[in-house]
């Protein structure tokens, strides 16, 4: 994986952390049933459950970076594509909800998710179409 893809992946995980903080502060778990459900799997206290779920998500992203993407593990490219698609969909979902309802928790950082995930996808696509220099 090229250095730009690795840097974009790390930026995407940082963007997700910022996005998770915004969702927590503006209590997504109070206004969005799927977030409430996931939160309830971790705790009866929805705020705590939401924080735990998001800490797990971001921790998984950090693990993907450290164990798969950064060392150019054979599965790293697939993990990076998974995150690019996941976060692009996340950004689209929050943007559409905000357009239909006004501000929706996570909408402020959704453009960041969209732009960084799109950039990551572009860098990953370039790798697929260019011969390896190894």
Contact map, one row per residue, 1 for C-alpha under 8 A:
11101100000000000000000000000000000000000000000000000000000000000000100100011000000000000000000000000000000000000000000000010010000000
11111100000000000000000000000000000000000000000000000000000000000000000000000000000000000000000000000000000000000000000000000010000000
11111110000000000000000000000000000000000000000000000000000000000000000000000000000000000000000000000000000000000000000000000000000000
01111111000000000000000000000000000000000000000000000000000000000000000000000000000000000000000000000000000000000000000000100000000000
11111111100000000000000000000000000000000000000000000000000000000000000000000000000000000000000000000000000000000000000100110000000000
11111111110000000000000000000000000000000000000000000000000000001000110000000000000000000000000000000000000000000000000000000000000000
00111111111000000000000000000000000000000000000000000000000000000000000000000000000000000000000000000000000000000000000000000000000000
00011111111100000000000000000000000000000000000000000000000000000000000000000000000000000000000000000000000000000001101100000000000000
00001111111110000000000000000000000000000000000000000000000000001000100000000001000000000000000000000000000000000000000100000000000000
00000111111111000000000000000000000000000000000000000000000001001000000000000000000000000000000000000000000000000000000000000000000000
00000011111111100000000000000000000000000000000000000000000000000000000000000000000000000000000000000000000000000001000000000000000000
00000001111111110000000000000000000000000000000000000000000000000000000000000000000100100000000000000000000000001001100000000000000000
00000000111111111000000000000000000000000000000000000000010011000000000000000000000000000000000000000000000000000000000000000000000000
00000000011111111100000000000000000000000000000000000000000000000000000000000000000000000000000000000000000000000000000000000000000000
00000000001111111110000000000000000000000000000000000000000000000000000000000000000000000000000000000000000010011001000000000000000000
00000000000111111111000000000000000000000000000000000000010000000000000000000000000000100000000000000000000000001000000000000000000000
00000000000011111111100000000000000000000000000000000100010000000000000000000000000000000000000000000000000000000000000000000000000000
00000000000001111111110000000000000000000000000000000000000000000000000000000000000000000000000000000000000010000000000000000000000000
00000000000000111111111000000000000000000000000000000000000000000000000000000000000000000000000000000000010011001000000000000000000000
00000000000000011111111100000000000000000000000000000100000000000000000000000000000000000000000000000000010000000000000000000000000000
00000000000000001111111110000000000000000000000000000000000000000000000000000000000000000000000000000000000000000000000000000000000000
00000000000000000111111111000000000000000000000000000000000000000000000000000000000000000000000000000000110110000000000000000000000000
00000000000000000011111111111000000000000000000000000000000000000000000000000000000000000000000000000000110000000000000000000000000000
00000000000000000001111111111000000000000000001001100000000000000000000000000000000000000000000000000000000000000000000000000000000000
00000000000000000000111111100000000000000000000000000000000000000000000000000000000000000000000000000000000000000000000000000000000000
00000000000000000000011111110000000000000000000000000000000000000000000000000000000000000000000000000000110000000000000000000000000000
00000000000000000000001111111110000000000000001000000000000000000000000000000000000000000000000000000000100000000000000000000000000000
00000000000000000000001101111111001100000000000000000000000000000000000000000000000000000000000000000001110000000000000000000000000000
00000000000000000000001100111111111100100000011001000000000000000000000000000000000000000000000000000000000000000000000000000000000000
00000000000000000000000000111111101100000000000000000000000000000000000000000000000000000000000000000000000000000000000000000000000000
00000000000000000000000000111111100100000000000000000000000000000000000000000000000000000000000000000000000000000000000000000000000000
00000000000000000000000000011111111100000000000000000000000000000000000000000000000000000000000000000000000000000000000000000000000000
00000000000000000000000000001111111110000000000000000000000000000000000000000000000000000000000000000000000000000000000000000000000000
00000000000000000000000000001001111111000000000000000000000000000000000000000000000000000000000000000000000000000000000000000000000000
00000000000000000000000000011101111111100000000001000000000000000000000000000000000000000000000000000000000000000000000000000000000000
00000000000000000000000000011111111111110000010001000000000000000000000000000000000000000000000000000000000000000000000000000000000000
00000000000000000000000000000000111111111000000000000000000000000000000000000000000000000000000000000000000000000000000000000000000000
00000000000000000000000000000000011111111100000011001000000000000000000000000000000000000000000000000000000000000000000000000000000000
00000000000000000000000000001000001111111111111111111000000000000000000000000000000000000000000000000000000000000000000000000000000000
00000000000000000000000000000000000111111111110011000000000000000000000000000000000000000000000000000000000000000000000000000000000000
00000000000000000000000000000000000011111111000010000000000000000000000000000000000000000000000000000000000000000000000000000000000000
00000000000000000000000000000000000001111111000111011000000000000000000000000000000000000000000000000000000000000000000000000000000000
00000000000000000000000000000000000000111111110110000000000000000000000000000000000000000000000000000000000000000000000000000000000000
00000000000000000000000000000000000000111111110010000000000000000000000000000000000000000000000000000000000000000000000000000000000000
00000000000000000000000000000000000000110011111110000000000000000000000000000000000000000000000000000000000000000000000000000000000000
00000000000000000000000000001000000100110011111111000000000000000000000000000000000000000000000000000000000000000000000000000000000000
00000000000000000000000100101000000000100000111111100000000000000000000000000000000000000000000000000000000000000000000000000000000000
00000000000000000000000000000000000000100110111111110000000000000000000000000000000000000000000000000000000000000000000000000000000000
00000000000000000000000000000000000001111111111111111000000000000000000000000000000000000000000000000000000000000000000000000000000000
00000000000000000000000100001000001101110100011111111100000000000000000000000000000000000000000000000000000000000000000000000000000000
00000000000000000000000100000000000000100000001111111110000000000000000000000000000000000000000000000000000000000000000000000000000000
00000000000000000000000000000000000000100100000111111111000000000000000000000000000000000000000000000000000000000000000000000000000000
00000000000000000000000000000000000001100100000011111111100000000000000000000000000000000000000000000000000000000000000000000000000000
00000000000000001001000000000000000000000000000001111111110000000000000000000000000000000000000000000000000000000000000000000000000000
00000000000000000000000000000000000000000000000000111111111000000000000000000000000000000000000000000000000000000000000000000000000000
00000000000000000000000000000000000000000000000000011111111100000000000000000000000000000000000000000000000000000000000000000000000000
00000000000000000000000000000000000000000000000000001111111110000000000000000000000000000000000000000000000000000000000000000000000000
00000000000010011000000000000000000000000000000000000111111111000000000000000000000000000000000000000000000000000000000000000000000000
00000000000000000000000000000000000000000000000000000011111111100000000000000000000000000000000000000000000000000000000000000000000000
00000000000000000000000000000000000000000000000000000001111111110000000000000000000000000000000000000000000000000000000000000000000000
00000000000010000000000000000000000000000000000000000000111111111000000000000000000000000000000000000000000000000000000000000000000000
00000000010010000000000000000000000000000000000000000000011111111100000000000000000000000000000000000000000000000000000000000000000000
00000000000000000000000000000000000000000000000000000000001111111111000000000000000000000000000000000000000000000000000000000000000000
00000000000000000000000000000000000000000000000000000000000111111111100000010010000000000000000000000000000000000000000000000000000000
00000100110000000000000000000000000000000000000000000000000011111111110000000000000000000000000000000000000000000000000000000000000000
00000000000000000000000000000000000000000000000000000000000001111111111000000000000000000000000000000000000000000000000000000000000000
00000000000000000000000000000000000000000000000000000000000000111111111010000000000000000000000000000000000000000000000000000000000000
00000000000000000000000000000000000000000000000000000000000000111111111111110010000000000000000000000000000000000000000000000000000000
10000100100000000000000000000000000000000000000000000000000000011111111110111011000000000000000000000000000000000000000000000000000000
00000100000000000000000000000000000000000000000000000000000000001111111110010000000000000000000000000000000000000000000000000000000000
00000000000000000000000000000000000000000000000000000000000000000111111110000000000000000000000000000000000000000000000000000000000000
10000000000000000000000000000000000000000000000000000000000000000001111111111000000000000000000000000000000000000000000000000000000000
00000000000000000000000000000000000000000000000000000000000000000011111111111000000000000000000000000000000000000000000000000000000000
00000000000000000000000000000000000000000000000000000000000000000001000111111000000000000000000000000000000000000000000000000000000000
00000000000000000000000000000000000000000000000000000000000000000001100111111110000000000000000000000000000000000000000000000000000000
10000000000000000000000000000000000000000000000000000000000000010001110111111111000000000000000000000000000000000000000000000000000000
10000000000000000000000000000000000000000000000000000000000000000000100111111111100000000000000000000000000000000000000000010000000000
00000000000000000000000000000000000000000000000000000000000000000000000000111111110000000000000000000000000000000000000000000000000000
00000000000000000000000000000000000000000000000000000000000000010001100000111111111000000000000000000000000000000000000000000000000000
00000000100000000000000000000000000000000000000000000000000000000000100000011111111100000000000000000000000000000000000100010000000000
00000000000000000000000000000000000000000000000000000000000000000000000000001111111110000000000000000000000000000000000010010000000000
00000000000000000000000000000000000000000000000000000000000000000000000000000111111111000000000000000000000000000000000000000000000000
00000000000000000000000000000000000000000000000000000000000000000000000000000011111111100000000000000000000000000000100000000000000000
00000000000100000000000000000000000000000000000000000000000000000000000000000001111111110000000000000000000000000000110110000000000000
00000000000000000000000000000000000000000000000000000000000000000000000000000000111111111000000000000000000000000000100000000000000000
00000000000000000000000000000000000000000000000000000000000000000000000000000000011111111100000000000000000000000000000000000000000000
00000000000100010000000000000000000000000000000000000000000000000000000000000000001111111110000000000000000000001100100000000000000000
00000000000000000000000000000000000000000000000000000000000000000000000000000000000111111111000000000000000000001100110000000000000000
00000000000000000000000000000000000000000000000000000000000000000000000000000000000011111111100000000000000000000000000000000000000000
00000000000000000000000000000000000000000000000000000000000000000000000000000000000001111111110000000000000001001000000000000000000000
00000000000000000000000000000000000000000000000000000000000000000000000000000000000000111111111000000000001011111100000000000000000000
00000000000000000000000000000000000000000000000000000000000000000000000000000000000000011111111100000000000001000100000000000000000000
00000000000000000000000000000000000000000000000000000000000000000000000000000000000000001111111110000000000000000000000000000000000000
00000000000000000000000000000000000000000000000000000000000000000000000000000000000000000111111111000001111001000000000000000000000000
00000000000000000000000000000000000000000000000000000000000000000000000000000000000000000011111111100000001001100000000000000000000000
00000000000000000000000000000000000000000000000000000000000000000000000000000000000000000001111111110000000000000000000000000000000000
00000000000000000000000000000000000000000000000000000000000000000000000000000000000000000000111111111101000000000000000000000000000000
00000000000000000000000000000000000000000000000000000000000000000000000000000000000000000000011111111111001000000000000000000000000000
00000000000000000000000000000000000000000000000000000000000000000000000000000000000000000000001111111110000000000000000000000000000000
00000000000000000000000000000000000000000000000000000000000000000000000000000000000000000000000111111100000000000000000000000000000000
00000000000000000000000000000000000000000000000000000000000000000000000000000000000000000000000011111111000000000000000000000000000000
00000000000000000000000000000000000000000000000000000000000000000000000000000000000000000000000011111111000000000000000000000000000000
00000000000000000000000000000000000000000000000000000000000000000000000000000000000000000000000001101111101000000000000000000000000000
00000000000000000000000000010000000000000000000000000000000000000000000000000000000000000000010011001111111000000000000000000000000000
00000000000000000000011001110000000000000000000000000000000000000000000000000000000000000000010000000011111100000000000000000000000000
00000000000000000011011001010000000000000000000000000000000000000000000000000000000000000000010000000001111111000000000000000000000000
00000000000000000000000000000000000000000000000000000000000000000000000000000000000000000010011001000011111111100000000000000000000000
00000000000000000000010000000000000000000000000000000000000000000000000000000000000000000000000000000000111111100000000000000000000000
00000000000000100110010000000000000000000000000000000000000000000000000000000000000000000010000000000000011111111000000000000000000000
00000000000000000010000000000000000000000000000000000000000000000000000000000000000000000111011000000000011111111100000000000000000000
00000000000000000000000000000000000000000000000000000000000000000000000000000000000000000010001000000000001111111110000000000000000000
00000000000000100000000000000000000000000000000000000000000000000000000000000000000000000010000000000000000011111111000000000000000000
00000000000100110010000000000000000000000000000000000000000000000000000000000000000000110110000000000000000011111111100000000000000000
00000000000000000000000000000000000000000000000000000000000000000000000000000000000000110011000000000000000001111111110000000000000000
00000000000000000000000000000000000000000000000000000000000000000000000000000000000000000000000000000000000000111111111000000000000000
00000001001100100000000000000000000000000000000000000000000000000000000000000000000000000000000000000000000000011111111100000000000000
00000001000100000000000000000000000000000000000000000000000000000000000000000000001110110000000000000000000000001111111110000000000000
00000000000000000000000000000000000000000000000000000000000000000000000000000000000100010000000000000000000000000111111111000000000000
00000001000000000000000000000000000000000000000000000000000000000000000000000000000000000000000000000000000000000011111111100000000000
00001001100000000000000000000000000000000000000000000000000000000000000000000001000100000000000000000000000000000001111111110000000000
00000000000000000000000000000000000000000000000000000000000000000000000000000000100100000000000000000000000000000000111111111000000000
00000000000000000000000000000000000000000000000000000000000000000000000000000000000000000000000000000000000000000000011111111100000000
00011000000000000000000000000000000000000000000000000000000000000000000000000000000000000000000000000000000000000000001111111110000000
10001000000000000000000000000000000000000000000000000000000000000000000000001001100000000000000000000000000000000000000111111111000000
00000000000000000000000000000000000000000000000000000000000000000000000000000000000000000000000000000000000000000000000011111111100000
00000000000000000000000000000000000000000000000000000000000000000000000000000000000000000000000000000000000000000000000001111111110000
11000000000000000000000000000000000000000000000000000000000000000000000000000000000000000000000000000000000000000000000000111111111100
00000000000000000000000000000000000000000000000000000000000000000000000000000000000000000000000000000000000000000000000000011111111000
00000000000000000000000000000000000000000000000000000000000000000000000000000000000000000000000000000000000000000000000000001111111000
00000000000000000000000000000000000000000000000000000000000000000000000000000000000000000000000000000000000000000000000000000111111100
00000000000000000000000000000000000000000000000000000000000000000000000000000000000000000000000000000000000000000000000000000011111110
00000000000000000000000000000000000000000000000000000000000000000000000000000000000000000000000000000000000000000000000000000010011111
00000000000000000000000000000000000000000000000000000000000000000000000000000000000000000000000000000000000000000000000000000000001111
00000000000000000000000000000000000000000000000000000000000000000000000000000000000000000000000000000000000000000000000000000000000111
